[in-house]
Amino acid sequence: MGKRLAALALSGIALVAMVGPATADPQAQGGGEQAKPLIFGHRGASGYRPEHTLASYELAARMGADYIEPDLVSTKDGVLVARHENEIGGTTDVAARPEFAGRKTTKNIDGAPLTGWFTEDFTLAELKTLRATERIPDIRQRNTIYNKRFEVPTFQEVIELSRRLSWELHREIGIAPETKHPTYFQSIGKALEPGVVRTLDRNGLNHPRAKVVVQSFEVGNLVSLNRQLRVQLVQLTSATGAPYDFVVKGDPRTYADIVSPAGLRDVAKYADWLGPEKAQIIPRDAAGFLKAPTSLVADAHKAGLKVVPYTFRNENSFLPADFRSSAVAAEYGNAFGEFEKFFATGVDGVFTDNTDTAVEARKNRR
């Protein structure tokens, strides 16, 4: 636990030597003076631009995000790139590219069959010929105007962007990479973790003062990364199911076990943050209305963990019934009302597709 405690104690020190003249702005810096809760730009500002593009990350930072969040998968030649899934049929124009028609296939990803095009079957050079598209066009039709304008970025390019924006905005923009499907990538000989460690090392970001948090829904890779990284780690959890590495190994524990008081004490041995699904903090009833909060935030804090739930979005489709404005899924509801409910539980951060809304809600929280 010594390394983890050191990371927490020193997380507020800016990387002035590496990212430029970050100020002592309490809205931007980490540690005790940090404005809370922290705002994590989920896949960038994906409420306004196609997700996991440099344009999306930049917009999130300019809107006030404390961290930008790239999900990481591997290419055929072992380069880490930012995509929510290794299947890219729904987030790029690959389906319309006849030269790649033969790459469409069906694979078993985390125990379930999935058909499409997969990053591990493309070299980086090939991926760079593709262009990003909006993942949920029925909900975010306005984002489709940006279809086919942006490339698939590498992890290195996201880091370089965060540094440039830190200079321009005079505050440090953190990064929160998530390893996607780590057991699967390990099984095909393209483990993600060595590339994460190498990239952070190469960029001078593998130290306790770095504004970096590394996430995973699995447990084993975080335990391993805890021995290799000196940055903070986030154990992500879901309201249902179990970590896939547990399933593969026959470990009977579920995410519900992980967020029990005893489970949280185990998490605190290798991680600094818990990243639960929102419903694990405030469940919903069968009609979609919020119920009473659980004790999860208090339990996590007691175990020494910070809490950053996911994912806050403005559209009725994603909001609790309490805050929907109509039956039209794509219309905005009262997102501020939802933020207020969750801020009242004492969360330390939020993952959001709508950075500007989260920043405004934080500014005016009661």
C-alpha positions as CSV (number, residue, x, y, z in Angstrom):
1,M,0.0,0.0,0.0
2,G,3.0,2.3,0.3
3,K,3.2,3.2,-3.3
4,R,-0.6,3.8,-3.5
5,L,-0.5,6.1,-0.5
6,A,2.4,8.0,-2.0
7,A,0.5,8.4,-5.2
8,L,-2.5,9.8,-3.4
9,A,-0.4,12.2,-1.3
10,L,1.5,13.6,-4.3
11,S,-1.2,13.6,-7.0
12,G,-1.8,17.3,-6.6
13,I,1.7,18.3,-7.8
14,A,1.6,19.5,-11.4
15,L,3.9,18.1,-14.1
16,V,5.3,21.6,-14.8
17,A,8.5,20.3,-16.3
18,M,6.7,18.2,-18.8
19,V,3.4,19.8,-19.7
20,G,4.2,23.5,-19.3
21,P,3.0,26.4,-17.1
22,A,0.2,24.7,-15.3
23,T,-1.3,27.1,-12.7
24,A,-2.3,26.6,-9.1
25,D,-5.9,26.9,-10.2
26,P,-7.9,24.9,-7.6
27,Q,-10.4,24.1,-10.3
28,A,-7.7,22.3,-12.3
29,Q,-5.1,20.7,-10.0
30,G,-5.2,17.4,-8.1
31,G,-4.9,16.7,-4.4
32,G,-6.5,18.5,-1.5
33,E,-7.1,21.7,-3.3
34,Q,-8.8,20.0,-6.2
35,A,-12.4,21.2,-7.0
36,K,-14.6,18.1,-6.5
37,P,-15.9,16.1,-8.0
38,L,-13.4,15.7,-10.8
39,I,-14.8,15.7,-14.3
40,F,-13.7,12.9,-16.6
41,G,-14.4,13.5,-20.3
42,H,-15.9,10.1,-21.1
43,R,-14.5,9.1,-24.5
44,G,-13.8,12.8,-24.8
45,A,-16.8,15.1,-25.2
46,S,-18.7,12.3,-26.9
47,G,-22.0,14.0,-26.5
48,Y,-20.9,16.5,-29.2
49,R,-18.3,14.7,-31.4
50,P,-17.7,11.1,-32.5
51,E,-16.2,9.4,-29.5
52,H,-12.5,8.6,-29.1
53,T,-11.3,11.2,-31.6
54,L,-8.7,13.9,-30.9
55,A,-11.5,16.4,-31.7
56,S,-13.7,14.8,-29.0
57,Y,-10.8,14.8,-26.4
58,E,-9.9,18.4,-27.2
59,L,-13.4,19.7,-26.9
60,A,-13.8,18.0,-23.5
61,A,-10.6,19.6,-22.2
62,R,-11.7,23.1,-23.5
63,M,-15.0,22.6,-21.8
64,G,-13.3,22.1,-18.5
65,A,-12.6,18.4,-18.1
66,D,-10.0,17.5,-15.6
67,Y,-9.2,14.2,-17.4
68,I,-9.8,12.9,-20.9
69,E,-10.5,9.1,-21.2
70,P,-9.1,7.0,-24.0
71,D,-10.2,3.4,-24.1
72,L,-7.3,1.3,-25.4
73,V,-7.2,-1.7,-27.8
74,S,-4.4,-3.1,-30.0
75,T,-3.7,-3.1,-33.7
76,K,-2.3,-6.0,-35.7
77,D,1.2,-4.5,-35.3
78,G,0.8,-4.0,-31.6
79,V,0.1,-0.2,-31.4
80,L,-2.3,1.0,-28.8
81,V,-5.2,3.0,-30.3
82,A,-8.3,4.6,-28.8
83,R,-11.5,2.8,-29.5
84,H,-14.3,1.8,-27.1
85,E,-14.2,-1.7,-28.5
86,N,-11.9,-3.6,-30.7
87,E,-14.9,-4.1,-33.0
88,I,-15.0,-1.0,-35.2
89,G,-17.9,-1.5,-37.5
90,G,-20.1,0.9,-35.5
91,T,-17.5,3.7,-34.9
92,T,-15.7,3.9,-38.2
93,D,-16.5,3.9,-41.9
94,V,-14.9,0.4,-42.4
95,A,-18.2,-1.2,-43.5
96,A,-18.3,1.1,-46.5
97,R,-14.7,0.4,-47.5
98,P,-14.7,-2.4,-50.1
99,E,-11.0,-3.1,-49.7
100,F,-11.7,-4.3,-46.2
101,A,-14.8,-6.3,-46.9
102,G,-12.9,-9.6,-46.4
103,R,-11.9,-8.6,-42.9
104,K,-15.4,-9.0,-41.6
105,T,-15.5,-12.0,-39.2
106,T,-17.0,-13.4,-36.1
107,K,-15.0,-13.7,-32.9
108,N,-15.6,-14.7,-29.3
109,I,-15.0,-11.6,-27.2
110,D,-15.3,-12.1,-23.4
111,G,-17.4,-15.2,-23.8
112,A,-19.9,-13.9,-26.4
113,P,-19.8,-14.1,-30.3
114,L,-19.4,-10.7,-32.0
115,T,-19.4,-10.1,-35.8
116,G,-17.6,-7.2,-37.4
117,W,-14.2,-5.7,-38.1
118,F,-11.6,-5.8,-35.4
119,T,-8.6,-3.6,-34.7
120,E,-6.2,-6.5,-34.2
121,D,-6.8,-7.5,-37.8
122,F,-5.6,-4.1,-39.1
123,T,-2.1,-2.5,-39.1
124,L,-1.9,1.0,-37.8
125,A,-1.4,2.3,-41.3
126,E,-4.6,0.6,-42.4
127,L,-6.6,2.0,-39.4
128,K,-5.3,5.4,-40.2
129,T,-7.1,5.3,-43.6
130,L,-10.5,4.9,-41.8
131,R,-12.5,7.7,-40.4
132,A,-14.6,7.8,-37.2
133,T,-18.4,7.9,-37.2
134,E,-21.0,8.5,-34.6
135,R,-21.8,5.3,-32.6
136,I,-25.4,6.2,-31.6
137,P,-26.7,8.3,-34.5
138,D,-30.4,7.8,-33.6
139,I,-29.7,9.6,-30.3
140,R,-27.0,12.0,-31.4
141,Q,-28.0,12.9,-35.0
142,R,-26.2,16.2,-34.7
143,N,-22.9,14.4,-34.2
144,T,-23.2,12.7,-37.6
145,I,-22.3,16.0,-39.3
146,Y,-18.7,15.2,-38.1
147,N,-18.7,11.7,-39.6
148,K,-15.6,10.8,-41.6
149,R,-13.7,13.9,-40.5
150,F,-11.4,12.4,-37.9
151,E,-8.9,9.6,-37.7
152,V,-8.5,6.8,-35.1
153,P,-5.9,8.2,-32.7
154,T,-3.0,6.3,-31.0
155,F,-2.4,6.4,-27.3
156,Q,0.7,8.4,-28.0
157,E,-1.3,11.0,-29.9
158,V,-3.7,11.4,-27.0
159,I,-0.8,12.0,-24.6
160,E,0.7,14.6,-27.0
161,L,-2.7,16.3,-27.3
162,S,-3.1,16.5,-23.5
163,R,0.3,18.1,-23.2
164,R,-0.4,20.7,-25.9
165,L,-3.8,21.5,-24.3
166,S,-2.1,21.8,-20.9
167,W,0.2,24.5,-22.3
168,E,-2.7,26.3,-24.1
169,L,-5.2,26.2,-21.2
170,H,-2.6,26.8,-18.4
171,R,-3.9,23.8,-16.4
172,E,-2.9,20.2,-16.4
173,I,-5.2,17.9,-18.5
174,G,-5.0,14.4,-17.1
175,I,-5.4,11.2,-19.0
176,A,-7.5,8.2,-17.8
177,P,-6.7,5.2,-20.2
178,E,-8.8,2.1,-19.9
179,T,-7.6,-1.3,-21.0
180,K,-10.4,-3.0,-23.0
181,H,-10.8,-6.8,-23.0
182,P,-7.3,-7.4,-21.5
183,T,-7.8,-11.2,-21.1
184,Y,-8.9,-11.5,-24.8
185,F,-5.9,-9.5,-26.0
186,Q,-3.6,-11.6,-23.8
187,S,-5.1,-14.7,-25.3
188,I,-4.2,-13.6,-28.9
189,G,-0.7,-12.6,-28.0
190,K,-1.3,-8.9,-28.0
191,A,-1.4,-8.0,-24.3
192,L,-2.2,-4.4,-23.7
193,E,-0.4,-3.8,-20.4
194,P,3.2,-3.8,-21.7
195,G,2.3,-1.1,-24.2
196,V,0.6,1.0,-21.5
197,V,3.7,0.7,-19.3
198,R,6.1,1.4,-22.1
199,T,4.1,4.4,-23.3
200,L,3.9,6.0,-19.9
201,D,7.6,5.3,-19.2
202,R,8.6,6.8,-22.6
203,N,6.6,10.0,-21.9
204,G,7.9,10.4,-18.3
205,L,4.4,9.7,-16.9
206,N,5.1,6.7,-14.7
207,H,5.4,8.4,-11.4
208,P,3.2,9.3,-8.5
209,R,2.8,12.9,-9.4
210,A,1.6,12.2,-12.9
211,K,-2.0,13.2,-13.6
212,V,-2.8,9.7,-14.9
213,V,-5.2,7.0,-13.8
214,V,-5.4,3.6,-15.5
215,Q,-8.7,1.7,-15.5
216,S,-9.9,-1.8,-16.1
217,F,-13.1,-3.9,-15.6
218,E,-10.8,-6.9,-14.9
219,V,-8.9,-7.4,-11.7
220,G,-5.8,-9.5,-12.6
221,N,-4.3,-6.9,-14.9
222,L,-4.7,-4.1,-12.4
223,V,-3.0,-6.2,-9.7
224,S,-0.1,-6.8,-12.2
225,L,0.0,-3.1,-13.2
226,N,0.1,-2.1,-9.6
227,R,3.6,-3.7,-9.5
228,Q,4.7,-1.9,-12.6
229,L,3.1,1.5,-12.5
230,R,3.4,4.3,-9.9
231,V,0.2,6.1,-11.2
232,Q,-3.2,5.7,-9.8
233,L,-5.5,2.8,-10.7
234,V,-9.3,2.5,-11.1
235,Q,-11.2,-0.7,-10.5
236,L,-14.3,-0.5,-12.7
237,T,-17.4,-2.5,-11.8
238,S,-20.8,-3.2,-13.3
239,A,-24.2,-3.6,-11.7
240,T,-24.4,-7.1,-13.0
241,G,-22.0,-9.9,-13.9
242,A,-18.3,-10.5,-13.0
243,P,-14.9,-9.6,-14.2
244,Y,-14.1,-11.7,-17.2
245,D,-10.7,-12.8,-15.9
246,F,-12.6,-14.2,-12.9
247,V,-15.0,-16.1,-15.2
248,V,-12.1,-17.6,-17.2
249,K,-10.3,-18.8,-14.0
250,G,-13.5,-20.1,-12.4
251,D,-13.4,-17.6,-9.6
252,P,-17.0,-17.3,-8.3
253,R,-16.8,-13.7,-7.2
254,T,-19.0,-11.2,-8.9
255,Y,-18.9,-7.4,-9.2
256,A,-21.4,-7.4,-6.3
257,D,-18.8,-9.2,-4.2
258,I,-16.2,-6.7,-5.2
259,V,-18.2,-3.8,-4.0
260,S,-19.0,-5.4,-0.6
261,P,-17.1,-3.9,2.3
262,A,-14.7,-6.9,2.4
263,G,-14.3,-6.7,-1.4
264,L,-13.5,-3.0,-1.3
265,R,-10.8,-3.6,1.3
266,D,-9.2,-6.0,-1.2
267,V,-9.5,-3.5,-4.0
268,A,-7.7,-0.9,-1.9
269,K,-4.7,-3.2,-1.8
270,Y,-4.0,-2.6,-5.5
271,A,-6.1,0.4,-6.6
272,D,-6.9,4.0,-5.6
273,W,-10.3,4.5,-7.2
274,L,-13.6,2.5,-7.6
275,G,-15.4,3.2,-10.9
276,P,-18.9,1.8,-10.4
277,E,-21.9,1.8,-12.6
278,K,-24.3,4.6,-11.5
279,A,-27.0,2.0,-10.5
280,Q,-24.6,0.6,-7.9
281,I,-24.7,4.0,-6.1
282,I,-28.4,4.9,-6.7
283,P,-30.4,2.1,-8.0
284,R,-33.5,2.5,-10.2
285,D,-36.9,0.8,-9.8
286,A,-38.7,-1.1,-12.5
287,A,-40.1,2.1,-13.9
288,G,-36.7,3.8,-14.1
289,F,-37.1,6.1,-11.1
290,L,-34.3,6.6,-8.6
291,K,-34.4,4.7,-5.3
292,A,-32.6,5.4,-2.1
293,P,-28.8,5.5,-2.4
294,T,-26.8,2.5,-1.3
295,S,-23.9,2.7,1.2
296,L,-21.3,2.1,-1.6
297,V,-19.7,5.6,-1.6
298,A,-19.3,5.6,2.2
299,D,-18.1,2.0,2.2
300,A,-15.5,2.8,-0.5
301,H,-14.3,5.9,1.3
302,K,-14.0,3.8,4.5
303,A,-11.7,1.4,2.6
304,G,-9.6,4.4,1.4
305,L,-10.9,4.4,-2.2
306,K,-12.2,7.4,-4.2
307,V,-15.3,6.9,-6.2
308,V,-16.0,7.9,-9.9
309,P,-19.3,6.5,-11.3
310,Y,-20.2,6.2,-15.0
311,T,-21.8,7.4,-17.2
312,F,-23.6,10.8,-17.0
313,R,-25.4,11.8,-20.2
314,N,-27.9,14.5,-21.0
315,E,-30.4,12.6,-23.2
316,N,-33.7,11.2,-21.9
317,S,-32.6,7.8,-23.1
318,F,-30.0,7.7,-20.4
319,L,-31.6,9.7,-17.6
320,P,-33.6,8.3,-14.7
321,A,-37.3,8.7,-15.2
322,D,-37.3,11.4,-12.5
323,F,-35.4,13.8,-14.8
324,R,-36.7,12.9,-18.3
325,S,-38.3,15.8,-20.1
326,S,-40.4,13.7,-22.5
327,A,-40.7,10.3,-24.2
328,V,-38.4,11.4,-27.0
329,A,-35.1,9.5,-26.3
330,A,-32.8,12.0,-28.0
331,E,-34.2,15.1,-26.2
332,Y,-32.3,16.6,-23.3
333,G,-33.8,16.1,-19.8
334,N,-32.9,17.6,-16.5
335,A,-29.3,16.3,-16.3
336,F,-28.5,18.9,-13.6
337,G,-31.0,17.1,-11.3
338,E,-29.3,13.8,-11.7
339,F,-25.9,15.4,-11.1
340,E,-27.2,17.0,-7.9
341,K,-28.5,13.6,-6.6
342,F,-25.1,11.9,-7.2
343,F,-23.0,14.8,-5.9
344,A,-25.0,14.6,-2.7
345,T,-23.7,11.0,-2.2
346,G,-20.1,12.3,-1.9
347,V,-18.6,11.0,-5.1
348,D,-15.1,12.1,-6.0
349,G,-15.6,12.3,-9.7
350,V,-17.9,11.5,-12.6
351,F,-17.5,10.1,-16.1
352,T,-19.6,12.2,-18.5
353,D,-20.3,12.6,-22.2
354,N,-21.3,16.2,-21.6
355,T,-18.4,17.9,-20.0
356,D,-19.9,21.4,-20.0
357,T,-23.0,20.2,-18.2
358,A,-21.0,18.5,-15.6
359,V,-18.7,21.5,-15.1
360,E,-21.8,23.8,-14.7
361,A,-23.4,21.3,-12.3
362,R,-20.2,21.2,-10.2
363,K,-20.0,25.0,-10.1
364,N,-23.5,25.3,-8.8
365,R,-23.7,22.2,-6.6
366,R,-25.4,22.7,-3.3
